[in-house]
């Protein structure tokens, strides 16, 4: 009986240690998600303002359709409608 109680106590200590180690990682993930949501909201607002003034959404053209991240993939937004195009750096 004592061996069973010791085993349960050891498992409890191990699980508590794991919970303490994982909790900050979960909070960091939530913070990154909040930044992404904010960036998307800013981009949405900039596109809405662009559409209201130009009566069309910006067209990137055939040269900027790659996913390299280096090109101005939404030309015409910077700096008039948004300071800079957000990039996912995480």
Biopython code that builds the backbone (N, CA, C, O; Angstrom):
import numpy as np
from Bio.PDB.StructureBuilder import StructureBuilder

atoms = [
    (1, "UNK", "N", (0.828, -1.198, 0.000)),
    (1, "UNK", "CA", (0.000, 0.000, 0.000)),
    (1, "UNK", "C", (0.869, 1.257, 0.000)),
    (1, "UNK", "O", (0.577, 2.226, -0.701)),
    (2, "UNK", "N", (1.931, 1.228, 0.790)),
    (2, "UNK", "CA", (2.821, 2.390, 0.856)),
    (2, "UNK", "C", (3.507, 2.608, -0.493)),
    (2, "UNK", "O", (3.715, 3.747, -0.911)),
    (3, "UNK", "N", (3.858, 1.503, -1.176)),
    (3, "UNK", "CA", (4.496, 1.632, -2.489)),
    (3, "UNK", "C", (3.562, 2.308, -3.485)),
    (3, "UNK", "O", (4.006, 3.118, -4.299)),
    (4, "UNK", "N", (2.297, 1.989, -3.430)),
    (4, "UNK", "CA", (1.305, 2.600, -4.312)),
    (4, "UNK", "C", (1.174, 4.093, -4.022)),
    (4, "UNK", "O", (1.098, 4.892, -4.955)),
    (5, "UNK", "N", (1.145, 4.475, -2.777)),
    (5, "UNK", "CA", (1.059, 5.893, -2.412)),
    (5, "UNK", "C", (2.305, 6.657, -2.853)),
    (5, "UNK", "O", (2.208, 7.796, -3.311)),
    (6, "UNK", "N", (3.471, 6.034, -2.717)),
    (6, "UNK", "CA", (4.712, 6.688, -3.156)),
    (6, "UNK", "C", (4.698, 6.876, -4.675)),
    (6, "UNK", "O", (5.102, 7.922, -5.184)),
    (7, "UNK", "N", (4.229, 5.853, -5.388)),
    (7, "UNK", "CA", (4.145, 5.949, -6.847)),
    (7, "UNK", "C", (3.196, 7.062, -7.272)),
    (7, "UNK", "O", (3.509, 7.829, -8.182)),
    (8, "UNK", "N", (2.050, 7.155, -6.627)),
    (8, "UNK", "CA", (1.078, 8.206, -6.942)),
    (8, "UNK", "C", (1.662, 9.580, -6.633)),
    (8, "UNK", "O", (1.462, 10.523, -7.398)),
    (9, "UNK", "N", (2.372, 9.699, -5.533)),
    (9, "UNK", "CA", (2.992, 10.978, -5.169)),
    (9, "UNK", "C", (4.049, 11.378, -6.201)),
    (9, "UNK", "O", (4.127, 12.543, -6.590)),
    (10, "UNK", "N", (4.855, 10.422, -6.641)),
    (10, "UNK", "CA", (5.882, 10.725, -7.644)),
    (10, "UNK", "C", (5.236, 11.153, -8.960)),
    (10, "UNK", "O", (5.684, 12.113, -9.587)),
    (11, "UNK", "N", (4.196, 10.454, -9.380)),
    (11, "UNK", "CA", (3.487, 10.839, -10.609)),
    (11, "UNK", "C", (2.864, 12.232, -10.471)),
    (11, "UNK", "O", (2.863, 13.006, -11.428)),
    (12, "UNK", "N", (2.345, 12.547, -9.309)),
    (12, "UNK", "CA", (1.792, 13.882, -9.071)),
    (12, "UNK", "C", (2.848, 14.963, -9.180)),
    (12, "UNK", "O", (2.600, 16.020, -9.761)),
    (13, "UNK", "N", (4.012, 14.712, -8.631)),
    (13, "UNK", "CA", (5.108, 15.691, -8.700)),
    (13, "UNK", "C", (5.561, 15.881, -10.143)),
    (13, "UNK", "O", (5.802, 17.008, -10.576)),
    (14, "UNK", "N", (5.678, 14.786, -10.887)),
    (14, "UNK", "CA", (6.094, 14.869, -12.294)),
    (14, "UNK", "C", (5.061, 15.633, -13.123)),
    (14, "UNK", "O", (5.428, 16.468, -13.950)),
    (15, "UNK", "N", (3.782, 15.354, -12.909)),
    (15, "UNK", "CA", (2.756, 16.053, -13.690)),
    (15, "UNK", "C", (2.682, 17.531, -13.314)),
    (15, "UNK", "O", (2.456, 18.370, -14.186)),
    (16, "UNK", "N", (2.863, 17.863, -12.059)),
    (16, "UNK", "CA", (2.859, 19.268, -11.643)),
    (16, "UNK", "C", (4.035, 20.017, -12.254)),
    (16, "UNK", "O", (3.893, 21.164, -12.677)),
    (17, "UNK", "N", (5.196, 19.369, -12.301)),
    (17, "UNK", "CA", (6.368, 19.987, -12.922)),
    (17, "UNK", "C", (6.134, 20.221, -14.405)),
    (17, "UNK", "O", (6.491, 21.274, -14.934)),
    (18, "UNK", "N", (5.542, 19.256, -15.068)),
    (18, "UNK", "CA", (5.227, 19.410, -16.486)),
    (18, "UNK", "C", (4.233, 20.524, -16.729)),
    (18, "UNK", "O", (4.369, 21.273, -17.697)),
    (19, "UNK", "N", (3.238, 20.650, -15.870)),
    (19, "UNK", "CA", (2.236, 21.706, -16.014)),
    (19, "UNK", "C", (2.872, 23.089, -15.861)),
    (19, "UNK", "O", (2.540, 24.010, -16.607)),
    (20, "UNK", "N", (3.765, 23.233, -14.919)),
    (20, "UNK", "CA", (4.445, 24.510, -14.702)),
    (20, "UNK", "C", (5.326, 24.850, -15.896)),
    (20, "UNK", "O", (5.455, 26.022, -16.249)),
    (21, "UNK", "N", (5.930, 23.855, -16.522)),
    (21, "UNK", "CA", (6.809, 24.095, -17.668)),
    (21, "UNK", "C", (6.014, 24.447, -18.928)),
    (21, "UNK", "O", (6.494, 25.224, -19.753)),
    (22, "UNK", "N", (4.828, 23.901, -19.092)),
    (22, "UNK", "CA", (4.039, 24.111, -20.310)),
    (22, "UNK", "C", (3.232, 25.406, -20.257)),
    (22, "UNK", "O", (3.002, 26.012, -21.303)),
    (23, "UNK", "N", (2.804, 25.841, -19.113)),
    (23, "UNK", "CA", (1.930, 27.014, -18.989)),
    (23, "UNK", "C", (2.522, 28.288, -19.602)),
    (23, "UNK", "O", (1.785, 28.983, -20.302)),
    (24, "UNK", "N", (3.798, 28.649, -19.393)),
    (24, "UNK", "CA", (4.328, 29.854, -20.049)),
    (24, "UNK", "C", (4.356, 29.740, -21.572)),
    (24, "UNK", "O", (4.187, 30.745, -22.262)),
    (25, "UNK", "N", (4.565, 28.548, -22.105)),
    (25, "UNK", "CA", (4.550, 28.364, -23.549)),
    (25, "UNK", "C", (3.160, 28.629, -24.112)),
    (25, "UNK", "O", (3.019, 29.183, -25.203)),
    (26, "UNK", "N", (2.152, 28.238, -23.376)),
    (26, "UNK", "CA", (0.775, 28.478, -23.805)),
    (26, "UNK", "C", (0.484, 29.981, -23.832)),
    (26, "UNK", "O", (-0.160, 30.475, -24.758)),
    (27, "UNK", "N", (0.947, 30.690, -22.839)),
    (27, "UNK", "CA", (0.732, 32.139, -22.784)),
    (27, "UNK", "C", (1.479, 32.852, -23.906)),
    (27, "UNK", "O", (0.966, 33.821, -24.466)),
    (28, "UNK", "N", (2.677, 32.391, -24.241)),
    (28, "UNK", "CA", (3.438, 32.991, -25.333)),
    (28, "UNK", "C", (2.707, 32.783, -26.655)),
    (28, "UNK", "O", (2.682, 33.679, -27.498)),
    (29, "UNK", "N", (2.122, 31.620, -26.836)),
    (29, "UNK", "CA", (1.347, 31.348, -28.045)),
    (29, "UNK", "C", (0.131, 32.256, -28.147)),
    (29, "UNK", "O", (-0.220, 32.712, -29.235)),
    (30, "UNK", "N", (-0.506, 32.516, -27.022)),
    (30, "UNK", "CA", (-1.662, 33.412, -27.014)),
    (30, "UNK", "C", (-1.240, 34.834, -27.343)),
    (30, "UNK", "O", (-1.978, 35.553, -28.017)),
    (31, "UNK", "N", (-0.074, 35.253, -26.884)),
    (31, "UNK", "CA", (0.423, 36.598, -27.189)),
    (31, "UNK", "C", (0.726, 36.728, -28.675)),
    (31, "UNK", "O", (0.399, 37.745, -29.288)),
    (32, "UNK", "N", (1.350, 35.706, -29.261)),
    (32, "UNK", "CA", (1.630, 35.739, -30.699)),
    (32, "UNK", "C", (0.338, 35.800, -31.501)),
    (32, "UNK", "O", (0.260, 36.514, -32.500)),
    (33, "UNK", "N", (-0.676, 35.055, -31.069)),
    (33, "UNK", "CA", (-1.956, 35.083, -31.761)),
    (33, "UNK", "C", (-2.595, 36.459, -31.675)),
    (33, "UNK", "O", (-3.209, 36.911, -32.641)),
    (34, "UNK", "N", (-2.465, 37.128, -30.548)),
    (34, "UNK", "CA", (-3.022, 38.470, -30.390)),
    (34, "UNK", "C", (-2.332, 39.457, -31.339)),
    (34, "UNK", "O", (-2.987, 40.320, -31.922)),
    (35, "UNK", "N", (-1.013, 39.327, -31.491)),
    (35, "UNK", "CA", (-0.278, 40.198, -32.416)),
    (35, "UNK", "C", (-0.740, 39.937, -33.849)),
    (35, "UNK", "O", (-0.940, 40.876, -34.618)),
    (36, "UNK", "N", (-0.906, 38.677, -34.202)),
    (36, "UNK", "CA", (-1.363, 38.341, -35.557)),
    (36, "UNK", "C", (-2.752, 38.906, -35.823)),
    (36, "UNK", "O", (-3.003, 39.445, -36.901)),
    (37, "UNK", "N", (-3.650, 38.791, -34.860)),
    (37, "UNK", "CA", (-5.001, 39.331, -35.029)),
    (37, "UNK", "C", (-4.960, 40.844, -35.209)),
    (37, "UNK", "O", (-5.693, 41.393, -36.032)),
    (38, "UNK", "N", (-4.117, 41.512, -34.450)),
    (38, "UNK", "CA", (-3.983, 42.960, -34.570)),
    (38, "UNK", "C", (-3.437, 43.345, -35.950)),
    (38, "UNK", "O", (-3.921, 44.291, -36.571)),
    (39, "UNK", "N", (-2.427, 42.607, -36.424)),
    (39, "UNK", "CA", (-1.869, 42.884, -37.749)),
    (39, "UNK", "C", (-2.905, 42.687, -38.845)),
    (39, "UNK", "O", (-2.984, 43.482, -39.781)),
    (40, "UNK", "N", (-3.698, 41.628, -38.730)),
    (40, "UNK", "CA", (-4.735, 41.386, -39.734)),
    (40, "UNK", "C", (-5.808, 42.470, -39.703)),
    (40, "UNK", "O", (-6.315, 42.865, -40.752)),
    (41, "UNK", "N", (-6.154, 42.946, -38.534)),
    (41, "UNK", "CA", (-7.146, 44.020, -38.422)),
    (41, "UNK", "C", (-6.627, 45.305, -39.067)),
    (41, "UNK", "O", (-7.376, 45.999, -39.755)),
    (42, "UNK", "N", (-5.335, 45.630, -38.846)),
    (42, "UNK", "CA", (-4.746, 46.812, -39.477)),
    (42, "UNK", "C", (-4.738, 46.677, -40.986)),
    (42, "UNK", "O", (-5.030, 47.639, -41.696)),
    (43, "UNK", "N", (-4.405, 45.488, -41.489)),
    (43, "UNK", "CA", (-4.389, 45.256, -42.929)),
    (43, "UNK", "C", (-5.796, 45.344, -43.504)),
    (43, "UNK", "O", (-5.988, 45.886, -44.593)),
    (44, "UNK", "N", (-6.770, 44.821, -42.792)),
    (44, "UNK", "CA", (-8.159, 44.897, -43.229)),
    (44, "UNK", "C", (-8.609, 46.357, -43.327)),
    (44, "UNK", "O", (-9.241, 46.747, -44.309)),
    (45, "UNK", "N", (-8.290, 47.151, -42.326)),
    (45, "UNK", "CA", (-8.676, 48.556, -42.328)),
    (45, "UNK", "C", (-8.012, 49.306, -43.474)),
    (45, "UNK", "O", (-8.653, 50.122, -44.135)),
    (46, "UNK", "N", (-6.724, 49.035, -43.717)),
    (46, "UNK", "CA", (-6.011, 49.689, -44.815)),
    (46, "UNK", "C", (-6.632, 49.318, -46.158)),
    (46, "UNK", "O", (-6.784, 50.180, -47.023)),
    (47, "UNK", "N", (-6.992, 48.055, -46.346)),
    (47, "UNK", "CA", (-7.622, 47.631, -47.596)),
    (47, "UNK", "C", (-8.997, 48.265, -47.768)),
    (47, "UNK", "O", (-9.390, 48.591, -48.888)),
    (48, "UNK", "N", (-9.727, 48.444, -46.681)),
    (48, "UNK", "CA", (-11.036, 49.095, -46.774)),
    (48, "UNK", "C", (-10.894, 50.558, -47.176)),
    (48, "UNK", "O", (-11.648, 51.045, -48.019)),
    (49, "UNK", "N", (-9.935, 51.263, -46.581)),
    (49, "UNK", "CA", (-9.709, 52.656, -46.959)),
    (49, "UNK", "C", (-9.265, 52.761, -48.420)),
    (49, "UNK", "O", (-9.712, 53.653, -49.142)),
    (50, "UNK", "N", (-8.392, 51.857, -48.855)),
    (50, "UNK", "CA", (-7.937, 51.847, -50.243)),
    (50, "UNK", "C", (-9.130, 51.652, -51.174)),
    (50, "UNK", "O", (-9.269, 52.357, -52.173)),
    (51, "UNK", "N", (-9.989, 50.688, -50.840)),
    (51, "UNK", "CA", (-11.148, 50.411, -51.679)),
    (51, "UNK", "C", (-12.106, 51.596, -51.733)),
    (51, "UNK", "O", (-12.671, 51.890, -52.786)),
    (52, "UNK", "N", (-12.292, 52.275, -50.607)),
    (52, "UNK", "CA", (-13.194, 53.429, -50.592)),
    (52, "UNK", "C", (-12.690, 54.555, -51.491)),
    (52, "UNK", "O", (-13.489, 55.238, -52.133)),
    (53, "UNK", "N", (-11.391, 54.752, -51.543)),
    (53, "UNK", "CA", (-10.835, 55.836, -52.361)),
    (53, "UNK", "C", (-10.631, 55.434, -53.810)),
    (53, "UNK", "O", (-10.842, 56.255, -54.702)),
    (54, "UNK", "N", (-10.228, 54.203, -54.073)),
    (54, "UNK", "CA", (-9.875, 53.784, -55.433)),
    (54, "UNK", "C", (-10.984, 53.002, -56.135)),
    (54, "UNK", "O", (-10.911, 52.793, -57.346)),
    (55, "UNK", "N", (-11.988, 52.573, -55.415)),
    (55, "UNK", "CA", (-13.093, 51.761, -55.930)),
    (55, "UNK", "C", (-12.622, 50.422, -56.510)),
    (55, "UNK", "O", (-13.278, 49.851, -57.381)),
    (56, "UNK", "N", (-11.505, 49.942, -56.029)),
    (56, "UNK", "CA", (-10.966, 48.632, -56.413)),
    (56, "UNK", "C", (-9.912, 48.241, -55.384)),
    (56, "UNK", "O", (-9.328, 49.091, -54.711)),
    (57, "UNK", "N", (-9.688, 46.958, -55.281)),
    (57, "UNK", "CA", (-8.625, 46.486, -54.405)),
    (57, "UNK", "C", (-7.305, 46.505, -55.167)),
    (57, "UNK", "O", (-7.304, 46.392, -56.393)),
    (58, "UNK", "N", (-6.185, 46.644, -54.468)),
    (58, "UNK", "CA", (-4.897, 46.686, -55.158)),
    (58, "UNK", "C", (-4.581, 45.351, -55.826)),
    (58, "UNK", "O", (-4.851, 44.285, -55.271)),
    (59, "UNK", "N", (-4.011, 45.424, -57.019)),
    (59, "UNK", "CA", (-3.603, 44.236, -57.755)),
    (59, "UNK", "C", (-2.088, 44.135, -57.700)),
    (59, "UNK", "O", (-1.396, 45.077, -58.084)),
    (60, "UNK", "N", (-1.560, 43.010, -57.231)),
    (60, "UNK", "CA", (-0.106, 42.918, -57.074)),
    (60, "UNK", "C", (0.652, 42.809, -58.385)),
    (60, "UNK", "O", (1.851, 43.087, -58.415)),
    (61, "UNK", "N", (0.003, 42.420, -59.457)),
    (61, "UNK", "CA", (0.691, 42.250, -60.729)),
    (61, "UNK", "C", (1.403, 40.909, -60.779)),
    (61, "UNK", "O", (1.595, 40.276, -59.741)),
    (62, "UNK", "N", (1.795, 40.466, -61.957)),
    (62, "UNK", "CA", (2.408, 39.136, -62.081)),
    (62, "UNK", "C", (3.783, 39.032, -61.431)),
    (62, "UNK", "O", (4.201, 37.934, -61.066)),
    (63, "UNK", "N", (4.497, 40.145, -61.276)),
    (63, "UNK", "CA", (5.839, 40.088, -60.693)),
    (63, "UNK", "C", (5.815, 39.900, -59.184)),
    (63, "UNK", "O", (6.793, 39.410, -58.618)),
    (64, "UNK", "N", (4.735, 40.271, -58.520)),
    (64, "UNK", "CA", (4.676, 40.234, -57.056)),
    (64, "UNK", "C", (3.795, 39.117, -56.519)),
    (64, "UNK", "O", (3.419, 39.143, -55.347)),
    (65, "UNK", "N", (3.460, 38.143, -57.343)),
    (65, "UNK", "CA", (2.586, 37.065, -56.889)),
    (65, "UNK", "C", (3.336, 35.939, -56.186)),
    (65, "UNK", "O", (2.707, 34.977, -55.747)),
    (66, "UNK", "N", (4.649, 36.028, -56.067)),
    (66, "UNK", "CA", (5.399, 34.989, -55.371)),
    (66, "UNK", "C", (5.222, 35.142, -53.864)),
    (66, "UNK", "O", (4.793, 36.190, -53.382)),
    (67, "UNK", "N", (5.550, 34.108, -53.144)),
    (67, "UNK", "CA", (5.407, 34.102, -51.686)),
    (67, "UNK", "C", (6.770, 34.296, -51.023)),
    (67, "UNK", "O", (7.029, 33.738, -49.957)),
    (68, "UNK", "N", (7.629, 35.078, -51.647)),
    (68, "UNK", "CA", (8.978, 35.229, -51.118)),
    (68, "UNK", "C", (9.027, 36.106, -49.879)),
    (68, "UNK", "O", (9.937, 35.958, -49.064)),
    (69, "UNK", "N", (8.076, 37.013, -49.715)),
    (69, "UNK", "CA", (8.074, 37.897, -48.564)),
    (69, "UNK", "C", (8.913, 39.144, -48.776)),
    (69, "UNK", "O", (8.812, 40.089, -47.993)),
    (70, "UNK", "N", (9.729, 39.173, -49.803)),
    (70, "UNK", "CA", (10.583, 40.328, -50.056)),
    (70, "UNK", "C", (9.864, 41.382, -50.896)),
    (70, "UNK", "O", (10.128, 42.575, -50.746)),
    (71, "UNK", "N", (8.978, 40.962, -51.759)),
    (71, "UNK", "CA", (8.309, 41.893, -52.664)),
    (71, "UNK", "C", (7.195, 42.639, -51.931)),
    (71, "UNK", "O", (6.699, 42.186, -50.899)),
    (72, "UNK", "N", (6.816, 43.782, -52.479)),
    (72, "UNK", "CA", (5.676, 44.528, -51.956)),
    (72, "UNK", "C", (4.422, 43.839, -52.479)),
    (72, "UNK", "O", (3.903, 44.208, -53.532)),
    (73, "UNK", "N", (3.941, 42.853, -51.756)),
    (73, "UNK", "CA", (2.879, 42.000, -52.271)),
    (73, "UNK", "C", (1.513, 42.667, -52.293)),
    (73, "UNK", "O", (0.569, 42.109, -52.852)),
    (74, "UNK", "N", (1.386, 43.834, -51.704)),
    (74, "UNK", "CA", (0.164, 44.625, -51.845)),
    (74, "UNK", "C", (0.611, 46.041, -52.181)),
    (74, "UNK", "O", (0.669, 46.895, -51.297)),
    (75, "UNK", "N", (0.928, 46.303, -53.448)),
    (75, "UNK", "CA", (1.418, 47.631, -53.803)),
    (75, "UNK", "C", (0.337, 48.687, -53.655)),
    (75, "UNK", "O", (-0.847, 48.418, -53.860)),
    (76, "UNK", "N", (0.754, 49.878, -53.302)),
    (76, "UNK", "CA", (-0.174, 50.989, -53.179)),
    (76, "UNK", "C", (-0.671, 51.241, -51.768)),
    (76, "UNK", "O", (-1.272, 52.285, -51.514)),
    (77, "UNK", "N", (-0.445, 50.332, -50.851)),
    (77, "UNK", "CA", (-0.921, 50.529, -49.478)),
    (77, "UNK", "C", (0.069, 51.326, -48.641)),
    (77, "UNK", "O", (-0.329, 52.161, -47.828)),
    (78, "UNK", "N", (1.353, 51.071, -48.836)),
    (78, "UNK", "CA", (2.399, 51.712, -48.035)),
    (78, "UNK", "C", (2.843, 52.982, -48.732)),
    (78, "UNK", "O", (3.058, 52.910, -49.942)),
    (79, "UNK", "N", (2.997, 54.084, -48.134)),
    (79, "UNK", "CA", (2.728, 54.504, -46.767)),
    (79, "UNK", "C", (1.402, 55.225, -46.605)),
    (79, "UNK", "O", (1.087, 55.705, -45.516)),
    (80, "UNK", "N", (0.615, 55.307, -47.680)),
    (80, "UNK", "CA", (-0.619, 56.107, -47.610)),
    (80, "UNK", "C", (-1.694, 55.494, -46.713)),
    (80, "UNK", "O", (-2.414, 56.225, -46.032)),
    (81, "UNK", "N", (-1.814, 54.179, -46.701)),
    (81, "UNK", "CA", (-2.908, 53.545, -45.980)),
    (81, "UNK", "C", (-2.448, 52.755, -44.749)),
    (81, "UNK", "O", (-3.217, 52.563, -43.807)),
    (82, "UNK", "N", (-1.213, 52.307, -44.765)),
    (82, "UNK", "CA", (-0.651, 51.562, -43.643)),
    (82, "UNK", "C", (0.840, 51.856, -43.604)),
    (82, "UNK", "O", (1.469, 52.019, -44.649)),
    (83, "UNK", "N", (1.410, 51.925, -42.400)),
    (83, "UNK", "CA", (2.814, 52.280, -42.262)),
    (83, "UNK", "C", (3.728, 51.245, -42.913)),
    (83, "UNK", "O", (4.652, 51.599, -43.646)),
    (84, "UNK", "N", (3.468, 49.973, -42.646)),
    (84, "UNK", "CA", (4.238, 48.889, -43.267)),
    (84, "UNK", "C", (3.366, 47.647, -43.316)),
    (84, "UNK", "O", (2.475, 47.468, -42.486)),
    (85, "UNK", "N", (3.626, 46.799, -44.287)),
    (85, "UNK", "CA", (2.885, 45.555, -44.411)),
    (85, "UNK", "C", (3.357, 44.600, -43.307)),
    (85, "UNK", "O", (4.555, 44.341, -43.195)),
    (86, "UNK", "N", (2.438, 44.076, -42.492)),
    (86, "UNK", "CA", (2.871, 43.180, -41.412)),
    (86, "UNK", "C", (3.394, 41.866, -41.968)),
    (86, "UNK", "O", (2.886, 41.345, -42.961)),
    (87, "UNK", "N", (4.420, 41.341, -41.310)),
    (87, "UNK", "CA", (5.000, 40.051, -41.676)),
    (87, "UNK", "C", (4.994, 39.173, -40.435)),
    (87, "UNK", "O", (5.214, 39.649, -39.321)),
    (88, "UNK", "N", (4.743, 37.899, -40.636)),
    (88, "UNK", "CA", (4.744, 36.939, -39.538)),
    (88, "UNK", "C", (6.194, 36.566, -39.244)),
    (88, "UNK", "O", (6.829, 35.862, -40.030)),
    (89, "UNK", "N", (6.715, 37.032, -38.122)),
    (89, "UNK", "CA", (8.116, 36.792, -37.788)),
    (89, "UNK", "C", (8.293, 35.702, -36.758)),
    (89, "UNK", "O", (9.405, 35.508, -36.268)),
    (90, "UNK", "N", (7.243, 34.983, -36.410)),
    (90, "UNK", "CA", (7.340, 33.994, -35.337)),
    (90, "UNK", "C", (7.688, 32.648, -35.872)),
    (90, "UNK", "O", (7.812, 31.692, -35.106)),
]
sb = StructureBuilder()
sb.init_structure("model")
sb.init_model(0)
sb.init_chain("A")
sb.init_seg("    ")
for serial, (resi, resn, name, xyz) in enumerate(atoms, 1):
    if name == "N":
        sb.init_residue(resn, " ", resi, " ")
    sb.init_atom(name, np.array(xyz, "f"), 0.0, 1.0, " ", f" {name:<3s}", serial, name[0])
structure = sb.get_structure()
